[in-house]
Amino acid sequence: MQSTRAHEEFRAYVQARGPALLRAAHQLTGHPCDAEDLLQSALAKTYLAWDHIQDRTALDGYVRRAMVNLNISQWRRRRLEEYPAEELPEPPVEGAGSGELDELLDAALARLPDRMRAAIILRYYDDLSEPEIARALGISLGTVKSTVSRAMAKLRADLHVPTQPPPP
C-alpha cells in the first residue's frame, strides 16, 4: 500500500502531466475513448510501481512505455483479420457532404418502423451482437437477422445507395 506522501506525489504527477500523456495515448490509439482507457491502465501500473521508480525524471518515459506495451497486448488479444478490398462495402451517397449525410441518415432512420429502427441502432450504433439484440428486444435471433436485413434495404433505398452486384 502506498504511503500518503507517495500517493500525493503520484496525484501531483498525474495532474501536471496528464494532458500531455493523454495526447500521447491518443496518438497510439487514434480514438479519444481508447486513449483514456489506455492512459488509465498505464497509470494504474505506474501507481503500483511508484515506490520502485527511483528516477522521477523518467516517469513520462515509464508511462509511455507502459502505454505502448499495453496497446500492443490489446492488438494481440483482438486478433482481428482485416483484408484489403477492391471496393468499399457501401458506396457513398452521392451529393451529400458529411453533415448533410448525417442529417439524411437521421431522417431515414426516423422513417423506419420502431422495431427496425431499434434493431439498427442497437446493431450499428451500440455495437450489440445479434443475440444481445434478440434479448434486448425480446425477439428471436432469426427475427433480428431479418429485421436488420430489411431495415438496411429500406435505408439503402431511401438514401439511394446502389447495391453492389455479387463478386464474380
C-alpha positions in Angstrom: 0.0 0.0 0.0 1.3 3.5 -0.9 2.1 6.0 1.8 0.2 9.2 1.9 3.3 11.1 0.7 3.7 8.7 -2.3 0.0 9.0 -3.1 0.2 12.8 -3.1 3.3 12.7 -5.3 1.6 10.4 -7.8 -1.5 12.6 -7.8 0.5 15.7 -8.4 2.4 14.0 -11.2 -0.9 12.9 -12.9 -2.4 16.4 -12.6 0.7 18.0 -14.0 1.5 15.5 -16.8 -2.0 14.0 -17.5 -2.9 16.2 -20.5 0.4 15.5 -22.3 0.2 11.8 -21.6 -3.4 11.7 -22.8 -2.2 13.3 -26.1 0.4 10.6 -26.4 -2.2 7.9 -25.7 -4.4 9.4 -28.4 -1.6 9.2 -30.9 -1.2 5.5 -30.1 -4.9 4.6 -30.3 -6.4 7.1 -32.7 -9.6 7.3 -30.6 -10.2 9.6 -27.6 -12.1 6.9 -25.5 -9.5 4.3 -26.2 -6.8 6.8 -25.3 -8.4 7.5 -21.9 -8.6 3.7 -21.2 -5.0 3.1 -22.2 -3.7 6.0 -20.1 -5.7 4.9 -17.1 -4.3 1.3 -17.4 -0.8 2.7 -17.8 -1.2 5.0 -14.8 -2.5 2.1 -12.7 0.6 0.1 -13.5 2.8 3.2 -12.7 1.0 3.7 -9.4 1.7 0.1 -8.3 5.4 0.5 -9.2 5.6 4.1 -7.8 7.9 3.2 -4.8 10.2 1.3 -7.1 10.8 4.0 -9.6 14.0 5.7 -8.5 14.4 8.3 -11.2 11.4 10.6 -11.1 12.6 12.5 -14.2 12.0 9.3 -16.2 8.3 9.0 -15.2 7.0 10.1 -18.6 9.1 7.5 -20.3 7.9 4.8 -17.9 4.3 5.7 -18.5 4.7 5.9 -22.3 6.5 2.6 -22.4 3.6 1.1 -20.3 1.1 2.6 -22.8 3.0 1.1 -25.8 3.2 -2.3 -24.2 -0.5 -2.3 -23.2 -1.5 -1.2 -26.6 0.5 -4.0 -28.3 -1.1 -6.5 -25.9 -4.5 -5.3 -26.9 -3.7 -5.6 -30.6 -2.6 -9.2 -30.0 -5.7 -10.1 -28.0 -8.0 -8.7 -30.6 -6.7 -10.9 -33.4 -8.7 -9.1 -36.0 -8.2 -10.1 -39.5 -8.6 -7.3 -42.0 -8.1 -7.8 -45.7 -8.0 -5.0 -48.2 -10.9 -5.0 -50.7 -11.1 -3.8 -54.2 -14.3 -1.8 -53.5 -15.9 -0.2 -50.4 -18.7 -2.3 -48.9 -21.1 0.6 -49.1 -20.6 3.2 -51.8 -21.0 6.8 -50.5 -24.3 8.6 -51.0 -23.8 11.0 -53.9 -24.3 14.7 -53.5 -24.1 14.8 -49.7 -21.4 16.3 -47.5 -20.5 14.8 -44.2 -23.0 16.9 -42.2 -25.7 16.5 -44.9 -25.2 12.8 -44.8 -25.7 12.7 -41.1 -29.0 14.6 -41.5 -30.1 12.4 -44.3 -29.3 9.2 -42.3 -31.1 10.6 -39.2 -34.2 11.4 -41.3 -34.1 7.9 -43.0 -33.8 6.3 -39.6 -36.7 8.3 -38.3 -38.9 6.9 -41.1 -38.2 3.3 -40.2 -40.8 1.4 -38.1 -39.9 1.3 -34.4 -38.6 -2.3 -34.3 -36.4 -1.8 -37.4 -35.0 1.5 -36.1 -34.3 -0.1 -32.7 -32.5 -3.1 -34.3 -30.4 -0.8 -36.5 -29.4 1.4 -33.6 -28.6 -1.5 -31.3 -26.6 -3.2 -34.0 -24.6 -0.3 -35.6 -24.6 2.4 -33.0 -24.5 0.4 -29.8 -22.5 -2.4 -31.4 -24.5 -5.2 -29.9 -24.4 -8.7 -31.3 -27.5 -10.3 -32.8 -28.1 -12.5 -29.7 -27.8 -9.4 -27.5 -30.3 -7.5 -29.7 -32.7 -10.5 -29.5 -32.6 -10.4 -25.7 -32.9 -6.7 -25.6 -35.9 -6.6 -27.9 -37.5 -9.9 -26.7 -37.5 -11.4 -30.2 -35.9 -14.4 -31.8 -32.4 -14.4 -33.4 -34.0 -15.1 -36.8 -36.3 -12.1 -36.4 -33.3 -9.9 -35.5 -31.5 -11.0 -38.7 -34.4 -10.5 -41.0 -35.3 -7.2 -39.3 -31.8 -5.8 -39.7 -31.6 -7.0 -43.3 -34.9 -5.4 -44.2 -34.1 -2.2 -42.4 -30.8 -1.9 -44.2 -32.5 -2.5 -47.5 -35.0 0.3 -46.7 -32.2 2.6 -45.7 -30.3 1.9 -48.9 -33.4 2.5 -51.0 -34.3 5.7 -49.0 -30.8 7.1 -49.3 -30.5 5.9 -53.0 -27.4 3.8 -52.2 -26.9 1.5 -55.1 -26.4 -2.2 -54.2 -23.3 -3.8 -55.5 -23.5 -6.8 -57.7 -22.0 -10.0 -56.2 -18.3 -10.5 -56.9 -17.5 -12.7 -59.9 
